[in-house]
């Protein structure tokens, strides 16, 4: 190789090296210029996808911010969060469930959002109140939803059983589930956990769930607990209700639910979680409110999930802005497709309606429309023991399903231990 040619090659190599170095340095500088915050939520496959897409939109709109996602299943989420909190390493923004709000507020873990420039005035008042304690707002609701019953009309037709109606009762529910199983061999209902029905049961019996100070149940006659346990046990024994072992192992895994395979006629489910089941059966299934809720307007539409901010966040302004974005930005809520509930802002609901709703999403909007006229607010009595009450529901309900306790013994134990938890 000639000397001139060698010099030319060396020069070009040096230019290329400097260019690569400069590009890498620019990339590193850009990364250093970004503010990084962490967002945590419990999830399923659909929620993961839509939340990551929402994060991408936020980063596109705010290129100086990098969102680090942290997500896991329901049980793992709370265990991981407790460990992080103990180590003073909690995420900046956290998805929160309403019945754990008091414990996190009283523990000083969550920041009051009132001091930040958020779109509180856009959020439905009733939904915002569910996330207000001691005069301060601690979370912006991710959406409105409620526990309802998703049902498959094709299986009802196959069994020769009439469809449920808004004014159906628990007796109707049991009769339908049992007859469907007897006529088809399929499950009448899959996935029932007591804690979802607990508020309705008390209210239908004419009682508040808790006393005014939140230190005990709001009633002394707990016979409706026994009635509920006995009904569910009868269906479980008859094969009309899916095996409880399956329910315990597949909590929140709607894609694995028998409904998704056309093997069950009904399922108790949050109105924002039907997408995997609809995908399984290949069409959007209708919802019905919880049995017995029409008589006394005891149905409840909840803002059960919210995004909250870590009180120790080193980037509170950006963290608060992300909370606001995920809960009030119409485009972000449209991406999420009501996975966390029908939006709690009229602006976002109208935006999504104008865009047109796919059938499954329309069913969730329809459910809110049907449930709203027979709904009333739950009494809100802050008590850190509410999360323990849910765990007690799971424990006692399982003992009844597995024959370890009679319905009468279970009702008594549930009532007494519940009072102990609330009275601490």
C-alpha positions in Angstrom: 0.0 0.0 0.0 1.4 3.4 -1.0 2.2 5.9 1.7 -0.4 8.4 0.5 -3.1 5.8 0.5 -2.0 4.6 4.0 -2.2 8.2 5.3 -5.7 8.6 3.8 -6.9 5.4 5.5 -5.5 6.5 8.8 -7.1 9.9 8.5 -10.5 8.4 7.7 -10.2 5.9 10.6 -9.5 8.8 13.0 -12.5 10.8 11.7 -14.8 7.8 12.1 -13.5 7.1 15.6 -14.0 10.7 16.6 -17.5 10.7 15.1 -18.4 7.5 17.0 -16.9 8.9 20.2 -18.8 12.2 19.8 -22.1 10.4 19.1 -21.6 8.3 22.2 -20.8 11.3 24.3 -23.9 13.1 23.0 -26.0 10.1 23.8 -24.6 9.9 27.3 -25.1 13.7 27.7 -28.8 13.3 26.6 -29.3 10.5 29.0 -27.7 12.6 31.8 -30.0 15.4 31.0 -33.1 13.3 31.6 -34.8 13.1 34.9 -35.6 9.6 35.9 -38.6 8.5 38.0 -40.1 5.2 38.9 -43.7 4.0 38.3 -45.0 0.9 40.0 -48.2 -1.0 39.4 -49.7 -4.5 39.8 -50.7 -6.0 36.5 -51.8 -8.6 34.0 -50.8 -9.0 30.4 -53.2 -6.4 29.0 -52.5 -3.8 31.7 -48.8 -4.1 31.2 -49.1 -3.4 27.5 -51.4 -0.4 27.8 -49.4 1.1 30.7 -46.1 0.8 28.8 -47.8 2.5 25.8 -49.0 5.3 28.0 -45.5 5.7 29.4 -44.1 6.0 25.9 -46.6 8.8 25.2 -45.6 10.7 28.3 -41.9 10.4 27.4 -42.6 11.6 23.9 -44.4 14.6 25.3 -41.7 15.1 28.0 -38.4 14.1 26.4 -36.5 15.3 29.4 -38.1 12.6 31.6 -37.4 8.9 31.7 -40.0 6.6 33.4 -38.7 3.4 34.8 -41.5 0.8 35.0 -41.8 -1.6 37.8 -44.7 -4.1 37.6 -45.6 -7.5 39.0 -48.7 -9.6 40.0 -51.1 -8.6 42.8 -49.5 -10.5 45.6 -45.9 -9.9 44.6 -46.7 -6.2 44.2 -47.5 -5.6 47.9 -44.7 -7.7 49.2 -42.2 -5.9 47.0 -43.6 -2.5 47.9 -43.4 -3.3 51.7 -39.7 -4.3 51.2 -39.0 -1.1 49.3 -40.7 1.1 51.8 -38.8 -0.5 54.7 -35.5 0.2 52.7 -36.6 3.8 51.9 -36.5 2.9 48.3 -40.2 3.1 47.2 -41.1 4.1 43.7 -42.0 7.8 43.0 -45.5 6.9 41.7 -47.5 3.9 42.9 -50.7 2.4 41.8 -52.9 2.0 45.0 -56.1 0.3 45.9 -58.7 2.1 48.0 -58.9 -0.2 50.9 -55.2 0.2 51.6 -55.3 4.0 51.5 -55.6 4.6 55.2 -52.7 2.4 56.2 -50.4 4.2 53.6 -51.6 7.7 54.6 -51.2 7.1 58.3 -47.8 5.5 57.7 -46.7 8.8 56.0 -45.9 6.9 52.8 -48.1 9.0 50.4 -47.8 12.6 49.6 -50.9 14.9 49.7 -51.4 16.1 46.2 -53.2 19.4 47.0 -50.1 21.5 46.7 -49.5 20.5 43.1 -51.0 21.9 39.9 -53.2 19.0 39.1 -56.5 18.8 37.2 -58.7 18.1 40.3 -61.6 20.0 38.8 -61.8 17.6 35.9 -62.3 14.5 38.1 -65.8 13.4 39.1 -66.4 14.7 42.6 -67.6 11.4 44.1 -64.5 9.6 42.7 -62.2 12.2 44.1 -63.8 11.9 47.5 -62.8 8.3 47.7 -59.2 9.3 47.7 -59.5 12.2 50.1 -58.6 11.8 53.8 -58.2 14.5 56.5 -59.1 17.1 53.9 -56.3 16.2 51.5 -56.3 14.3 48.2 -53.8 11.4 48.2 -54.6 9.8 44.9 -56.2 10.6 41.5 -58.6 7.8 40.5 -57.6 5.8 37.5 -61.2 5.1 36.5 -64.7 4.1 37.6 -65.6 0.5 37.8 -67.6 -1.9 39.9 -67.9 -5.6 40.6 -70.4 -7.0 38.3 -71.4 -10.3 36.7 -70.2 -11.0 33.2 -72.4 -13.6 31.5 -72.4 -15.6 28.3 -75.8 -15.5 26.6 -74.9 -18.5 24.4 -74.5 -20.7 27.4 -77.8 -19.5 28.9 -79.4 -20.3 25.6 -77.8 -23.7 25.5 -79.2 -24.4 29.0 -82.6 -23.0 28.2 -82.3 -20.5 31.1 -83.4 -16.9 30.9 -80.9 -14.1 31.1 -80.3 -12.2 34.3 -82.0 -8.8 34.7 -81.1 -5.7 36.7 -83.5 -6.6 39.5 -82.3 -10.2 39.9 -81.8 -11.6 43.4 -79.3 -14.0 45.0 -82.0 -16.7 44.8 -82.2 -16.1 41.1 -78.5 -16.2 40.8 -78.2 -19.6 42.5 -81.1 -21.1 40.6 -79.6 -20.0 37.2 -76.1 -21.2 38.0 -77.4 -24.6 39.3 -79.8 -25.1 36.3 -77.1 -24.2 33.8 -74.7 -26.8 35.3 -77.4 -29.5 35.5 -78.4 -28.9 31.8 -75.0 -28.5 30.2 -72.4 -29.9 32.6 -70.6 -26.5 32.4 -69.9 -24.3 35.4 -72.8 -21.9 36.3 -70.3 -19.5 37.7 -66.6 -19.2 38.0 -64.5 -17.0 40.4 -66.3 -15.8 43.5 -64.4 -14.3 46.4 -66.3 -13.1 49.4 -64.6 -9.7 49.8 -66.0 -8.5 46.5 -69.6 -9.1 47.8 -69.1 -8.1 51.4 -70.3 -4.4 51.1 -73.3 -5.4 49.1 -74.4 -8.1 51.5 -74.5 -5.8 54.5 -76.2 -3.0 52.6 -78.8 -5.4 51.2 -79.6 -6.5 54.7 -80.2 -2.9 55.6 -77.0 -2.2 57.6 -73.9 -0.1 57.1 -70.8 -2.4 56.8 -69.0 -0.6 59.6 -70.0 1.4 62.6 -69.7 5.2 62.6 -66.2 5.2 64.2 -65.0 2.3 62.1 -64.1 0.2 65.1 -66.6 -2.6 64.6 -69.2 -4.0 62.2 -72.2 -1.8 61.7 -74.6 -4.6 62.8 -75.1 -7.4 65.4 -77.3 -9.7 63.3 -74.9 -11.4 61.0 -77.2 -14.1 59.7 -76.8 -12.9 56.2 -73.1 -14.1 56.4 -74.4 -17.6 57.1 -76.9 -17.4 54.2 -74.2 -16.4 51.8 -71.8 -19.1 53.0 -74.5 -21.7 52.7 -75.5 -20.6 49.2 -71.9 -20.6 47.8 -71.2 -24.0 49.5 -74.3 -25.6 47.9 -73.2 -24.4 44.5 -69.6 -25.6 45.1 -70.8 -29.0 46.3 -73.1 -29.3 43.3 -70.3 -28.4 40.8 -72.1 -25.3 39.7 -69.3 -23.1 41.1 -65.7 -23.7 39.9 -63.4 -25.5 42.3 -62.1 -23.1 44.9 -58.6 -24.4 44.5 -58.6 -23.1 41.0 -59.9 -19.7 42.2 -57.1 -19.4 44.8 -54.4 -20.3 42.3 -55.7 -18.0 39.5 -56.6 -14.8 41.3 -56.7 -11.9 38.7 -55.6 -14.3 35.9 -58.7 -13.7 33.8 -57.2 -15.3 30.7 -57.1 -18.6 32.5 -60.7 -18.3 33.8 -63.2 -21.0 32.5 -65.3 -18.2 31.1 -62.5 -17.4 28.6 -62.9 -21.0 27.2 -66.7 -21.1 27.1 -66.7 -23.4 30.1 -68.7 -21.2 32.5 -71.8 -19.1 32.1 -71.1 -16.3 34.7 -68.1 -14.8 36.5 -67.9 -12.1 39.2 -65.4 -9.6 37.8 -64.4 -5.9 38.0 -66.1 -4.2 35.0 -62.7 -3.1 33.7 -61.2 -6.6 33.5 -63.3 -8.4 30.9 -60.9 -8.0 27.9 -59.0 -11.3 28.3 -62.3 -13.2 28.7 -63.8 -11.5 25.7 -60.7 -12.3 23.7 -61.1 -16.0 24.7 -64.7 -16.3 23.6 -64.2 -14.1 20.6 -66.8 -11.5 21.3 -67.8 -8.9 23.9 -70.0 -10.3 26.7 -72.6 -8.3 28.6 -72.5 -7.3 32.3 -75.1 -7.3 34.9 -74.9 -5.6 38.4 -74.4 -7.8 41.4 -77.5 -9.7 42.4 -79.8 -8.1 45.0 -78.5 -4.6 44.5 -81.5 -3.1 42.7 -84.0 -3.3 45.6 -82.3 -0.8 47.9 -79.9 0.9 45.4 -77.0 -0.9 47.0 -74.8 -1.2 43.9 -71.6 0.8 44.1 -69.5 2.2 41.4 -66.0 2.7 42.8 -62.9 4.6 42.0 -61.1 1.6 43.4 -57.7 2.3 41.8 -55.6 5.4 41.8 -52.1 6.6 41.2 -50.4 8.1 44.3 -47.1 9.7 44.9 -44.3 8.7 47.3 -43.9 11.4 50.0 -40.2 10.8 49.8 -39.9 11.3 46.0 -36.9 13.4 45.1 -38.8 14.6 42.0 -42.2 15.6 43.4 -43.2 18.0 40.6 -42.6 15.5 37.8 -44.1 12.6 39.8 -47.2 14.6 40.5 -47.4 15.5 36.8 -47.2 11.8 35.8 -50.1 11.1 38.3 -52.1 13.8 36.6 -51.2 12.5 33.1 -52.2 8.9 33.8 -55.6 9.9 35.2 -56.8 12.9 33.4 -55.1 13.1 29.9 -57.7 11.9 27.4 -55.2 10.4 25.0 -53.5 8.4 27.8 -56.8 7.1 29.1 -57.9 6.2 25.5 -54.7 4.1 25.3 -55.6 2.3 28.5 -59.0 1.3 27.1 -60.7 1.4 30.6 -58.4 -1.3 31.9 -58.4 0.5 35.2 -62.1 1.5 34.8 -64.2 3.9 32.8 -62.4 7.3 33.0 -63.3 9.4 36.0 -63.3 12.6 33.9 -66.1 13.6 31.6 -63.5 15.0 29.2 -61.8 11.7 28.7 -65.1 9.8 28.5 -66.4 12.1 25.7 -63.0 11.9 23.9 -63.3 8.1 23.9 -66.9 8.1 22.8 -66.1 10.5 19.9 -63.3 8.2 18.8 -65.7 5.2 18.8 -65.6 2.3 21.2 -64.7 -1.3 20.4 -67.4 -3.8 21.5 -65.7 -4.9 24.7 -65.0 -1.4 25.8 -68.6 -0.4 25.0 -69.8 -3.1 27.4 -67.9 -1.5 30.2 -69.4 1.9 29.4 -72.8 0.2 29.2 -72.3 -1.4 32.6 -71.6 2.0 34.2 -74.8 3.3 32.6 -76.9 0.4 33.9 -75.3 0.3 37.4 -75.4 4.1 38.0 -79.2 4.4 38.7 -79.1 1.6 41.3 -75.8 2.7 42.9 -75.2 4.7 46.1 -72.0 5.7 47.9 -70.4 3.3 50.4 -69.9 4.8 53.8 -66.3 5.8 54.1 -64.8 5.0 57.5 -61.0 5.1 57.4 -59.6 2.0 59.2 -56.2 0.4 58.5 -57.9 -3.0 59.3 -59.9 -3.0 56.1 -57.1 -4.8 54.2 -57.0 -7.5 57.0 -60.8 -7.9 56.6 -60.3 -8.8 53.0 -57.7 -11.4 54.0 -60.1 -12.7 56.6 -62.8 -13.0 53.9 -60.4 -15.2 51.8 -59.5 -17.4 54.8 -63.0 -18.1 56.1 -64.6 -18.5 52.6 -61.9 -21.1 51.7 -62.6 -23.0 54.9 -66.3 -23.2 54.0 -65.6 -24.3 50.4 -63.2 -27.0 51.7 -65.6 -28.2 54.3 -63.5 -27.2 57.3 -66.2 -24.9 58.7 -70.0 -25.1 58.5 -71.7 -22.0 57.2 -73.0 -21.2 60.7 -69.6 -21.7 62.4 -67.9 -19.7 59.6 -70.4 -16.8 60.0 -69.8 -16.6 63.8 -66.0 -16.8 63.4 -66.0 -14.2 60.6 -68.1 -11.8 62.6 -66.1 -12.1 65.8 -62.6 -12.0 64.3 -63.7 -9.1 62.1 -64.7 -7.1 65.1 -61.3 -7.9 66.7 -59.5 -6.6 63.7 -61.6 -3.4 63.4 -61.4 -2.7 67.1 -57.6 -2.6 67.4 
